[in-house]
Amino acid sequence: MSGGACTSQAAVGRCCRAIDVSVRRVPDNAEMATLVIKDDGPGFEVNPGSKRHGLGLVRRLAEQVRGTASVAANKGTVWTISFPLADKLGQDAEISSKP
């Protein structure tokens, strides 16, 4: 998905021309998927232990579903979030293609 101007609070006063979102299965592990969200804005300084600006929140939410989250923010911002497609307790996660 690509779009126009950034509208999130993190982009107030700044602009990006495109936001790309993709979800793919991890090639070496069919039970995992990776969500990548990236823009072409100016980026920001990442503090690895930060709980501000939603960084800590995104990491904690990913951990709740046994996933991981990382962010790179030089010349644009790229979030990479990996998560399991199926629950290891035997309850399958359902992925819907309906809007």
QUIUR-V138641 format. One record per residue. PHI is phi in radians with two decimals (none if undefined). OMEGA is omega in degrees with one decimal (none if undefined). Layout:
PHI/OMEGA + PHI/OMEGA
This chain:
none/175.9 + -2.13/-178.6 + -2.48/-178.3 + -1.49/-174.6 + -1.13/175.9 + -1.21/179.9 + -2.15/-178.9 + -1.35/178.8 + -1.06/-179.1 + -1.15/-176.7 + -1.88/-179.0 + -1.03/179.4 + 1.45/177.9 + -2.18/-178.1 + -2.45/169.4 + -2.25/-178.2 + -1.63/-175.4 + -2.58/171.8 + -2.17/179.7 + -1.97/178.8 + -2.24/176.5 + -2.45/174.9 + -2.28/-178.9 + -2.44/170.9 + -1.24/176.6 + -1.26/-174.0 + -0.96/-176.9 + -1.58/-176.0 + -2.60/-175.4 + -1.14/179.6 + -1.59/-178.8 + -2.08/174.9 + -2.27/177.3 + -2.22/175.2 + -1.82/178.0 + -2.12/177.1 + -2.14/-178.5 + -2.45/175.4 + -2.35/-178.6 + -1.92/177.9 + -1.29/-175.4 + -1.31/-178.1 + 1.38/179.3 + -2.80/179.0 + -1.40/-178.6 + -1.62/172.9 + -1.84/-172.8 + -0.91/-178.4 + -1.67/-173.5 + -1.14/172.8 + -1.89/-177.7 + -1.64/175.3 + 1.02/177.0 + 1.43/-177.7 + -1.07/179.6 + -1.13/179.6 + -1.08/-179.7 + -1.09/178.8 + -1.10/-179.7 + -1.17/177.8 + -1.12/177.5 + -1.09/179.5 + -1.11/179.5 + -1.09/178.1 + -1.85/-179.8 + 1.03/178.7 + -2.00/177.0 + -2.33/177.5 + -2.41/175.1 + -2.42/-178.9 + -2.37/171.9 + -2.21/-172.3 + -2.39/172.9 + -1.84/-179.8 + 0.89/-175.1 + 1.92/179.8 + -2.15/177.9 + -2.26/171.5 + -1.71/174.3 + -2.14/-178.0 + -2.14/178.5 + -1.89/-176.9 + -2.70/179.2 + -1.31/176.4 + -1.45/-179.1 + -2.22/178.2 + -1.23/-179.1 + -1.19/177.9 + -1.48/176.7 + 1.77/177.6 + -1.61/-177.4 + -1.22/173.6 + -1.38/-178.9 + -1.76/176.7 + -1.98/-177.5 + -1.74/176.1 + -1.69/178.5 + -1.41/179.4 + -1.21/none
